[in-house]
Amino acid sequence: MPGSTAAQLWGQDIEQVRDLARTFREHSRQLDAARETIGHAVLGFEGYGPDVDVLREIWSGDLAPAMARIAAALHEAGDVAERNAGAQEETSADDGREGTAVSGDGGGGGNGGGTAAALFPGGPAGDFAGSTGRPGDHAPDLAGWHSGPGSVVADSWDNLLDAGGQLWDATGGSILEGRWPRTTEIVASGALFGGALADTALTTGTGGRVDLDLFDDGEPVAGEPVAVDLDREGHYPRDLEDLVSAVEDTSGPEVRVTTIETARGPRVVVSVPGTQEWNPSTGGNPADLTGNLVTAGGGTSTMTGSVELAMRNAAIPPGAEVMLVGHSQGGMTVADLVSDPGFVSAHHVTHAMVYGSPVDSERLDARVHVLELAHRNDLVPRLDLGDAPALPGPVPGVVLPGPPGGHEQAGPSHTEVTFGDSPGGLLDIGANHGSAGYREALAAGTDPGLLAYEQRLRDAGFLGSGHDASNTTAVDVSIGRRQADHAPA
């Protein structure tokens, strides 16, 4: 009951609690090491000018302090968990039972509010600044929360650690791997980390009673295939415009898998839609803002994972050659998938088409013949800044290869076409980015590279005037995001 001082028993394995303590401390050390490495890289090179000043200001004013706070908070969380393990040993010795005696206020308080306050001094978490996590305190510790509001807080911390790991991969991890950090990856990962940090502070500060699920990407899920009547609700793949139409035919969070039986074996086209939700509070639809940020930041999003699950559920015929098509976020997802050699080999992916998608930072598998389309006035494909490096000059003592840039994608397996005549004016984002505008541009397209790619698809069997109900079938497979179960115990 609220205000009760009666102790409750929270069953825990002492060694598991101590393992959790070690995990918190290890992540704290990793974040501190990352902060030092990135700080040296950002502040230690010789560079001048407004871009350099902005980069250093972002690092010194926002990212470095945030990383320092979360590292300190993680270390403190480890200390709290270690103290609780010791308290549990004492309690078990006193009453002969396994469990940690802590006082409850309804099961919803923060663990050591010092941890929460360290993250956001003076913020909502400060309400718990007096909590130490020791027996007799006013709230149970994080390590002892295993259901109800406690699971909300634990899930928010898991998400924060994931976001911190992606930010590290985009910055210090990239440097250690001998690759220049990319501007878009740092910005996207920084936004994810900032949102996750705010979400963790809010859930911890309210004892798990308020949960916005900010930028929490969860886990991928996919449903069972549902047959599609292409004569009534679809398009047979006869030309490039039909490939765009198939993407437009998808409704809700789903992908369409179209199978064409040819004399040389089956050909399969997987159609992936673009963004459908822009709310930073995530839900069941993975085609959303969070999925965009995870992919743009260099991570593997739930959107990417759910598309692969949908392909498995669709029971693609063994030995079939596969083509993936995606618009906007769908194109980012397609590029992410075909940058994975294991995925390309497992699913025998031979072709891909992306349009209106920022994919210059992807290391596309050279075995896949890729068509990349953009309107001159479509700003979305340029959000990756042409794979621009975040550091404009050399770092003393650090030898890295030159910035890869989109030019590394060029070659016989990569065709890039920019339509000079955009559907709308310079600032008409909707018209220039919309799928319909790309479909119309393809219908009127005369670019030699575009025509050659279309002929390649015809020769491979993906496109053909004879594709109809006699040799072509399709299914829709729903895709989704599953998040932690926050239902009260």
N, C-alpha and C positions, 0 to 999 in steps of 0.2 A: 504494500500500500504506500502511496506517496507519504513521505515523511517518516516512514517506519524505520526503526533502528534495529529491527530483528535481523539476524544474519541468515543468509540463504547459502545452501551448498551448491556450488557450481562444479560439476564433475569434470575433472581435467586430468590428463596424464602429465605428470610433472616433467618428464623428459620432452614431451611435445611443446610445453610452454617454454622450456629452455631452448629448444630448437628454434622456436619463434623469436626468442630474444637474440639468438645468434644471427638469424636471418635479418632482423632489423638492423643490427650493428654492421653486418657485412654490406648491406645496401647503403648504409650511411657512409662507410669508408669508400665505396665505389663512387658515390655522388661527390664526395669531397675530392677524390682523385680526378674525376671528370672536370670539376670546376677549376682545379689548378691547371690541368692540361689545356682546357679551352681558354682560360684567362691568359696563359702564356702565348697562345696562338693569336688571340685577338689583339692583345695589347703590346706584344713583343715585336711586331714587324714594323718596318719603316713604311709609313704611308700617310698621306695627307689629303685633305679635301673633304667636302660635305658628306660623301658616301661613307668614308672611313669614320668620320665623326659620329654619324648616325649609328653605324655598326657598334662602335665602342660604347656609345651612350646606351644602346639597347642592352648590351652585355653588362656594363657596370651598374646601370640603374635598375634593371629588371631581372634579367636571367640569373646573374651571379648571386644577388641577394636571395632570390627565390630558392636556388639550389642549396645555398648555405642554410636557409631556414629548414628546408625539408630534411637535409642531412642531420641537423641538430635534433630535429623532432624524431627522426627514426632512431637515432642513438638513445634518446630519452625513452622512447617506447621500448627499446631493448632492456634498458635499466628497469623500467616498470615491470616488464614481464619476468625478469630475473628475480626481482623482489617478491613478486607474487608466487613464483615457484617455491621460494624459500618459505613464504608464509603458508603455502599449502602443505609443505613438509611438516611445519610446526603444528598446523591444525590437525593433520592426519595422525601425528604422533599423540596429540592430546585426546582425540575422540576415537581413534582406531578406524576411521573411515576415510575413503578417498574423496577428496573434494577441497575446494577452496572456500573458506568462510568469508563472505564479503557482505556488507550491508547493501540493501537494494532500495531504490526509490521507484519501484515499478518496473525495473529491468531496463531502464532507458538511459542511464547516465553515461558520461564520457569516462574514459579511464584516466588516467592522469591528465587532468586538464592542463598540466604544464606542457604536455606534448602539443595539445591543441593551441595553447596560448603562444608557444614558441613559433608556430606556423603563422598565426595571425594575431600579434600582440594588439590588445585593445579591441579586437573584433569579437564576433559572437562566441568564438571559442573561449574567450576570456572568462565566461561564466563558470568554466570548469577549472580555472587556474588553481583553485585550492585543493583539487583532488589529487591524491598521491597514489591511489591504487592499492593502498595497504588495507588490511582487514580493519573494519570499523569506519572506513571512509564513506562518503555519501554516494559513491557510484562504483559499479563493478569495473574491473580492468578490461582492456581490449582483448587480452588473451583469453578471458573467461567468457566472452560473448560468443555464443554459438547458435542463437536463434533470435527471432523477433527483431527489435531495433538494433541489437548487437550485430546481426548479420548485415544490416545496412551499412553500419560504420566499417565493418571488416571489408565489405565489398568496395566501399569508396577508397579504402587504403590500398586494396589490390589494384584498383584502377589507377591510383596515383603512382604506384610503383611501375605499372606498365607504361604510363605516360612518361615517367622519368627515364625509363629504359630507352624509349624511342627517342627522347631528346638527346640522350647520351649517344645513341647510335648515329644521330644526325650531326653531332658536333665532335666531341672527343673521340668517339669510336671510329668515326670516319677518318679522322687524322691518323689514329693508330693503325688503320688499315691502309694508309698511304693514299688516301683519296681526299681531295679538297671538299670541305663541307659545302653543300649547295644552299643558296639563299632561301629558296622556297621550302626545302626540307626543314631548315631551322625555324622559319616563321610558322609553318604549319605545326611542327612538333612543339614549339613554344606556346602556341595557342592551346593545344591539347593539354599541355602541362599546367598552364595557368588555369584553365577551366577545371581540371581535375583537382588542383590545389584548392580552389574556391569551394568545390563540391565537398572535398574531404573536411575542410574547416567547418562547413555548414552542418554536415551530418554528424561530425564529432561534437561540435558545439551544442547541438540540439539533442544529443543522446540518441541519434538515429531516428528521431521523430519527423524530421524534414529531410526529404531525399529528392533531389532534382535530377539525379542521374546525368549530370553534365558530362558530355563527351565520354560516356561509358560504353565502349563498343561491344561488350558482352561476347557471346559465342554464336557461331553460325548454325543455322538450321535450314532445312529444305523439306518440302512436302513431296507427296506422291504425284507422278505425272498424270495430267488430265488431257485426254484426247481433244484435238482441235479440228473442227470442220473448216478446212482452208477455203472451200468454195463459199462459205457464208461469213466467216470471221477471220480471214487471213489473206495472205498473198503467197503464191507460188514463186520460188526464186528464179525468175527468168532474166533479170538484169540487176544492175547495181541499185536502181531505185527501189526495187522490191526488197532488197536487203535492208534498206532504211525503213521501208514500210513495215517489215516484220518487227523491227524494234518498236515502232510506234504502236503496233498491235498489242504489245504487252500492256497489261493493266494491273495496277497494284504492284506490290513487290513480287515479281515473277520473271522468269526467263523462258523464252520459247526455244525448243529444240526441234529442228526440222530435219527429217531424214529423207534423202533421195537415193533410190536404188538405181545404180547404173551398171552397165555391162562390165565395168572394171571394179565393181564393189560399191558399198554404200558411201555416200558423202553426207556429212552432218553440218548444219549451220546452227550455231548457238547465238541467240539475239539477247543482248543485255541492255536494259534501259538506263536512262540517266537519273539524276537526283530527283527525288519526289518529296523530301521533307527537309526543311531548313532550320528546324528547332534544335538548339544546342542540347536540350533535354532529350535524351535518346529514348526510343520506343522499339517496337518490334520490326520496323522497316529499316533495313540496313542501307538503303539508297538515300542517305541523308547527309547532313553537314558533317557529322562525326566521321562517317566513312570516307568523305572527301579528304578531311584533314589527316586521317591515318594514312591513306594512300599517298597523298601529296607529301607527307612527312617521311616517306620511305618505309613505312610499316606495312604489314599485311592486315587488311581490314576484314571485318566480318562480312562485308559485301563480297570481297574476293573469295573468302572461304565458303560462303553460301552458294555462290555460282558453281564452284567446283563440286560441292555436294549435290546440287541440282543436276549436274551433268552425270554424276554417278547414279542418281535415282532414276534418270531418264533411260537407263540401260542402253547406252549407245552401242550399236553392233560391234563386235570385235573386229579389228582391222579397218574400221571406217576411218577415212580421212576427215578431219574436223576443221571447220573455219569458225572463228569467233568474230562477232560484230557488235560494236558498242558506241553509244552516243554520250558525250560529256563524261559524267562519272562512270557510265558503263564502259566508255572507251578507256578510261584510266584503269578500270578493273581488268579489261581485256589485256592491256599492255602489261599490267602487273603479272597476270597469269602467264603470258607468253615470254616473260623475262625469266621464268623458272624452267631451266632445262629439264628438270624431273617431270614437271607437269606436261611440257611439250612432248616428251617421250612417252609418258604413260597414256596420254590421250591422242597421240598421233596427230597433233595440231600442225597443219601445213600452211594455213592462211589466216589472216586477220585484217579487219577493217575498222578503223576508229575515226570518228569525225567530231569536231568541236571539243577536243580533249587535250589537256596539257600533259603530254607524255614524253617530253624531251629528256627527262631525267631517267627514264627507264632503259635498262640494258637489254634490249630485245634480242631474243634468240635468233641468230642468223639463219637458222633452218626454216623459220616462218616467214612467208612472203606477206609483208605488211603494207597496207594502203592507209596513209594518214591524210585526212582532209581537213581544211580550215578555210573559213571565209576571211578575206583581208581585214574586215572590220569586226570580226568575232574576237572579243577580248579574252574569252575563257581559255582557248588553247595557248595563250601567252602568259598565263598565270605562273607558269614555271620559269618565266624569264629566260627562256632558251637554255635552261640548265646552268644558269649563271652561278659562278662560285661566290661564296660568301666573303672570301678573303681576297682582296684585290692585288696582293703582292706576296713575295716569298716570306716565309717564317724562318728566322735565323736558327740554324741547326736542324731544321726539318726539311727533308727532301721528299717532295710529292710530285707526282706526274702533273702535267698541265691540265687545265680544266677540260673535262671530256666534251661537254657541249653536245648539242643535238647532232653535230656532224658525224659523231661516231656511229649513228644509226644509218648513215647513208651507205649505199651499196646495192648490189644487184637484187637483194631481197627486200629492199625498202623503197617504196614509192611515196613521195610527198607532193601533194597538189594543193596550192592555195588559189581559191577562186577570187579573181580580181573584182568582179561585180558582186558586192554584198547586197542582200535583200533590203537592208535598211541603212540609215545614215550612221555616222561614226559612233554615236552614242545610243543607237537603238539596239540595245543588248538582246532584247527578246527576239527580234526578227533575225538578227545576225547569228544568233546561237541556236535558234529553234531547229528542230529536226526537219520540219517541212521545207525550210529554206535550202537545206542541204539536198533534200530529195529533188527539188526543182533544179538546183544547180547541176546535179548529176544528169538529169534528163537532157540538159542543154550543153553538157560538157564536151569539149573538143580537144582537151589537153592530150597530147600523144601518150604521155605516161599513164593517164587515166584509162584511155582506150586500150592500151596494151595490157594493163592489169585486168580489165574486164574480160579481155580475150583469154588471158591466162586462166581465169576462173571458169570460163566456158570449156576450155580444153581439159581442165581438171574435173569437170562434171558438176561443179557447184551451181552453175547457171546454165539454163537451156530453155529454148522455146517449147520443148516437149515436156517440161516438168508439169505434171498435172496429177489428178487423183489416182491415176494408174500406177504412179511410181513414187509419189511424194506423200509423206505423212508428217504430222506435227503434234507435239504435246507441250503444254504449259506446266511449269514446275514452280510452285511458290517458294520464295526465299524469305528468310527472316533472321531476327536477332533474338537470342534468348539471354536474359539477364538473371542475376542471382535471385533466388526466391526470398523475397522480403516479408513473406507472410508471418505474422506473429506465431510463435510456437503455441 
